Amino acid sequence: MTDDNNRRYPQTGQDVEYVADVPAAMAFTAEEQIVELDDAADLLISLLEYRLRAVLRDHTGPPGLMLSGGIDSILIAAVAARVGMRPQAITVVTAHTDERRPDDLRGVEVARHYDLPHELVTLTTDRTERAAAECIRRLGVWEMWEVTSAIPNRAAFDRFEALGVGPVFTGAGADALFMGGDTLRTPPDSDAGLAEYRTRVTAKVRGNFTRNRLVPDYYERLLGESAENFIQVFQTEGFWRLAMSIHPELLWRPGPDGRIYDKYLLRYAAAKIGVPEEFVWTAKSPLQVSSGVVGALLESARTTLSREAEQRTYADPLSEPVEHTAVRLYLRCLDGENS
């Protein structure tokens, strides 16, 4: 990375940077807008290379990688391989993972393509239930998205720690910066689209790149002393500056199949450094869903309800519409409040 880029988009070896808590960082204004796709892709690749190297410089132990089937972690895997790193990759799924939509199982193929050491950690239904209870205890909350993200993260780190892995690269933060899984209400190639993009990304960063969250010490509670090894690659001031410097027209474009893809810049960068098409032009749900954790816990809830004879009076909780299960559980909460 050039000295000029290092000044504009600084990268460190820190595990995570709480950018929103630094007023000077949030006050960044882009000197110029990057509108050329190749320029933006080359810069993104360069920043990732520098970031990964900086992490290894500042952390001890061999690197690891949380490798799902999403473009964020796939791009990190490709860049790591490009600079000669072979991180220990781990993909976490549950026994419930739908083999017809193997979002995270794609990570197995990616690891094989880059000849990365890889393990697939599969959580049984019982283990998922126990993990949920343990994560609720550690975090002190039972909010669904917090707990269902904690389950695969904790399971992966149990294995990383057993393998003696040091810093673990994750793609966390990319969705907030590049509006993954989201769309603009105005055309991305318009001035209105640029204004909307900047406003919404700023709001996402303020809500996510901060200690002032539902569980401020989430990673410390969940991972203990290993929290400093949970490397959120994209959550840095440098990548925040990059997000503010690119034009949103680089983020939503049609792929080879004509379909509009989000995070197009990341996909294009991945393709540019040789990631096969079948890994680039794909869709993926959030980790909580793609790993099968949400589905596994839903199945557990239905199974628990079905064991009660009165709950089977009119319909089977195992096969009824999911909203009926939600209502049953809410009624149980109301009954608990009245008892």
C-alpha positions in Angstrom: 0.0 0.0 0.0 1.4 3.4 -0.9 2.2 6.0 1.7 -0.6 8.2 0.3 -3.2 5.4 0.7 -1.8 4.6 4.2 -2.5 8.2 5.1 -5.9 8.3 3.6 -7.1 4.9 4.7 -5.0 3.9 7.7 -5.0 0.2 8.7 -3.8 -1.2 12.0 -3.4 -4.6 13.6 -6.1 -4.0 16.2 -8.8 -6.6 16.6 -11.5 -4.0 16.2 -11.8 -0.2 16.0 -14.8 1.4 17.6 -14.9 4.2 15.0 -18.2 5.7 16.1 -16.7 6.4 19.5 -14.0 8.7 18.0 -15.6 12.0 16.8 -12.5 12.9 14.7 -12.8 9.6 12.8 -16.6 10.1 12.1 -15.8 13.7 10.9 -13.9 12.3 7.9 -14.9 13.9 4.5 -13.7 12.2 1.3 -11.2 14.3 -0.7 -12.6 12.9 -3.9 -15.1 10.3 -4.9 -13.9 7.0 -6.4 -16.1 6.2 -9.3 -13.9 3.8 -11.4 -14.6 0.1 -10.4 -11.0 -1.0 -11.1 -9.5 1.8 -9.0 -11.8 1.0 -6.1 -11.2 -2.8 -6.4 -7.4 -2.4 -6.5 -7.6 -0.1 -3.4 -9.8 -2.5 -1.5 -7.5 -5.4 -2.2 -4.4 -3.4 -1.2 -6.1 -2.3 2.1 -7.0 -5.9 2.9 -3.5 -7.1 2.3 -2.1 -4.4 4.6 -4.7 -5.1 7.3 -4.0 -8.8 7.4 -0.3 -8.3 7.5 -0.7 -5.7 10.3 -2.8 -8.2 12.3 -0.1 -10.9 12.1 2.5 -8.3 13.0 0.7 -7.3 16.2 -0.7 -10.7 17.3 1.0 -14.0 18.2 0.2 -17.4 17.0 -0.9 -18.8 13.6 -3.9 -17.2 12.0 -7.4 -18.6 11.7 -10.4 -17.7 9.6 -14.2 -17.8 10.2 -15.1 -19.1 6.7 -18.8 -19.0 5.8 -20.2 -19.0 2.3 -20.4 -15.2 2.1 -18.4 -12.9 -0.1 -16.8 -11.1 2.9 -15.0 -14.1 4.3 -14.4 -15.6 0.8 -12.6 -12.3 -0.2 -10.5 -12.5 3.0 -9.6 -16.1 2.2 -8.5 -15.1 -1.3 -6.4 -12.1 -0.2 -4.8 -14.2 2.6 -3.8 -16.8 0.0 -2.6 -14.1 -2.3 -0.1 -12.8 0.3 1.1 -16.3 1.3 -1.0 -16.9 4.4 -2.7 -20.2 5.1 -5.1 -19.5 8.0 -6.8 -22.4 9.7 -10.4 -22.1 8.5 -13.4 -23.2 10.4 -17.0 -23.3 9.2 -19.8 -23.8 11.8 -23.1 -25.3 10.8 -25.9 -27.1 12.6 -27.4 -30.5 11.9 -30.4 -28.5 10.8 -28.5 -26.8 7.9 -30.6 -27.2 4.8 -28.6 -29.1 2.2 -30.7 -27.6 -0.5 -29.4 -24.1 0.5 -25.9 -24.9 1.6 -24.9 -21.2 2.2 -22.2 -21.9 4.8 -21.3 -25.3 3.4 -19.8 -23.3 0.5 -16.9 -22.5 2.9 -15.8 -26.1 2.6 -15.3 -25.7 -1.2 -13.5 -22.4 -0.8 -11.0 -23.8 1.7 -10.4 -26.7 -0.7 -9.8 -24.4 -3.6 -7.2 -22.4 -1.7 -5.7 -25.4 0.0 -6.4 -24.0 3.4 -6.5 -26.3 6.5 -10.2 -26.5 7.3 -12.6 -28.1 9.8 -16.4 -28.2 9.7 -17.9 -27.9 13.1 -21.4 -29.3 13.1 -23.7 -28.6 16.1 -26.3 -31.2 17.0 -29.7 -30.1 18.1 -28.8 -30.8 21.7 -25.5 -29.0 21.5 -27.2 -26.0 19.9 -29.7 -25.9 22.8 -26.9 -26.1 25.4 -24.9 -23.5 23.6 -27.9 -21.1 23.5 -28.3 -21.4 27.3 -24.6 -20.9 27.8 -24.5 -17.8 25.5 -27.5 -16.3 27.3 -25.7 -16.8 30.6 -22.5 -15.2 29.3 -24.1 -12.3 27.6 -26.8 -11.6 30.1 -29.5 -11.1 27.4 -31.7 -13.4 25.4 -32.1 -11.1 22.4 -32.3 -13.4 19.3 -29.7 -11.9 17.0 -27.2 -11.5 19.8 -27.5 -15.1 21.0 -27.7 -16.7 17.6 -24.6 -14.9 16.5 -22.8 -15.9 19.7 -23.5 -19.6 19.3 -21.4 -20.2 16.1 -18.7 -17.7 17.2 -18.3 -19.5 20.6 -18.3 -22.9 18.9 -15.6 -21.8 16.4 -13.4 -20.4 19.1 -13.7 -23.5 21.2 -12.0 -25.3 18.3 -9.6 -22.5 17.4 -8.3 -22.5 21.0 -7.9 -26.3 20.9 -5.8 -26.0 17.7 -3.6 -23.2 19.2 -4.7 -20.6 16.7 -3.9 -16.9 17.4 -5.8 -14.1 15.6 -9.0 -15.2 13.8 -10.0 -13.2 10.7 -13.7 -12.5 10.3 -15.7 -10.6 7.7 -17.7 -8.7 10.4 -18.4 -5.1 9.6 -18.6 -5.3 5.8 -22.4 -5.3 5.7 -22.6 -2.1 7.7 -20.0 -0.3 5.5 -21.3 -1.5 2.1 -25.0 -2.1 2.9 -24.9 -5.8 2.4 -28.3 -7.4 2.1 -29.9 -3.9 1.6 -30.8 -1.6 -1.2 -31.2 2.2 -1.7 -34.5 3.8 -2.1 -33.0 6.2 -4.8 -30.9 5.2 -7.8 -27.4 4.4 -6.8 -25.9 6.3 -9.7 -27.6 9.5 -8.8 -26.7 12.4 -6.5 -29.7 11.5 -4.3 -28.4 7.9 -4.2 -25.0 9.1 -3.0 -26.5 11.3 -0.3 -28.8 8.5 0.9 -25.9 6.0 0.9 -23.7 8.2 3.0 -26.5 9.0 5.4 -27.5 5.3 5.9 -24.0 3.9 6.2 -23.1 6.6 8.7 -26.1 5.5 10.7 -25.1 1.9 10.5 -21.6 2.6 11.6 -22.8 4.7 14.5 -25.1 1.9 15.6 -22.6 -1.0 15.1 -19.0 0.3 15.3 -19.4 1.4 18.9 -19.1 0.1 22.4 -22.5 1.7 23.2 -24.5 -1.4 22.2 -26.9 -3.8 23.8 -24.0 -5.7 25.2 -21.0 -3.3 25.2 -18.5 -6.0 26.2 -20.1 -8.7 24.0 -16.8 -10.2 22.8 -15.2 -10.2 26.3 -18.2 -11.9 27.8 -18.4 -14.4 25.0 -14.8 -15.2 24.4 -13.0 -14.2 27.5 -9.2 -13.7 27.0 -9.6 -14.8 23.4 -11.7 -11.7 22.6 -8.6 -9.8 21.4 -8.1 -12.5 18.8 -11.5 -12.0 17.2 -10.3 -9.8 14.3 -13.1 -7.9 12.7 -11.2 -7.2 9.5 -13.5 -4.5 8.1 -14.2 -2.6 11.3 -11.5 0.0 11.0 -11.3 3.7 10.4 -9.6 3.0 7.1 -12.4 1.0 5.8 -14.9 3.5 7.1 -13.1 6.1 5.0 -13.1 3.8 2.0 -16.9 3.4 2.3 -17.3 7.1 2.4 -15.0 7.6 -0.6 -16.7 5.2 -3.1 -19.8 6.0 -5.1 -22.7 3.7 -4.4 -23.0 2.9 -8.1 -20.1 0.5 -7.4 -22.1 -1.5 -4.9 -25.3 -2.6 -6.9 -24.7 -3.9 -10.4 -25.8 -6.9 -12.5 -23.6 -10.0 -12.3 -22.9 -12.4 -15.2 -26.4 -13.8 -14.9 -28.1 -10.4 -15.2 -29.2 -10.4 -11.6 -28.4 -7.3 -9.4 -26.0 -8.2 -6.7 -25.2 -6.2 -3.5 -21.6 -5.5 -2.4 -20.7 -5.7 -6.1 -17.3 -4.0 -5.4 -16.3 -6.8 -3.1 -17.4 -9.4 -5.6 -15.6 -7.7 -8.5 -12.4 -7.5 -6.4 -12.7 -11.2 -5.5 -13.1 -12.1 -9.2 -10.2 -9.9 -10.1 -7.8 -11.9 -8.0 -9.1 -15.2 -9.3 -11.9 -16.3 -7.0 -14.1 -18.7 -9.1 -17.4 -17.5 -10.4 -19.4 -20.0 -8.4 -18.1 -18.5 -5.2 -18.5 -14.9 -6.2 -22.0 -14.6 -7.7 -24.0 -16.1 -4.8 -26.4 -15.0 -2.2 -26.1 -15.7 1.5 -28.2 -15.1 4.6 -26.8 -13.7 7.8 -24.6 -16.1 9.8 -27.3 -16.7 12.3 -29.5 -18.1 9.5 -27.0 -19.6 7.1 -25.3 -21.6 9.8 -28.7 -23.2 10.6 -28.7 -21.9 14.2 -32.1 -20.1 13.9 -33.7 -23.1 12.2 -32.3 -25.5 14.8 -33.6 -23.4 17.7 -37.0 -23.1 16.0 -37.1 -26.9 15.6 -36.2 -27.3 19.3 -39.0 -24.9 20.3 -41.5 -26.9 18.2 -40.3 -30.2 19.6 -40.7 -28.9 23.1 -44.3 -27.7 22.4 -45.2 -31.0 20.7 -44.3 -32.9 23.9 -47.3 -31.3 25.6 -50.6 -33.0 24.9 -52.7 -29.8 25.1 -50.5 -28.2 22.5 -51.4 -31.0 20.0 -55.1 -30.6 20.5 -55.9 -28.8 17.2 -52.6 -28.8 15.3 -49.1 -30.3 15.4 -46.5 -27.7 16.5 -43.9 -29.6 14.5 -45.6 -28.8 11.2 -47.8 -25.7 11.7 -46.9 -22.3 10.2 -44.0 -20.6 12.1 -46.2 -17.7 13.1 -48.5 -20.1 15.0 -45.4 -21.3 17.0 -44.5 -17.7 17.8 -48.0 -17.0 19.1 -48.0 -20.2 21.2 -44.7 -19.1 22.8 -46.0 -15.6 23.4 -49.2 -17.0 25.1 -46.9 -19.0 27.3 -45.1 -15.8 28.3 -48.4 -14.2 29.1 -49.4 -17.2 31.2 -46.1 -17.0 33.1 -46.8 -13.3 33.9 -50.2 -14.1 35.3 -49.1 -17.0 37.4 
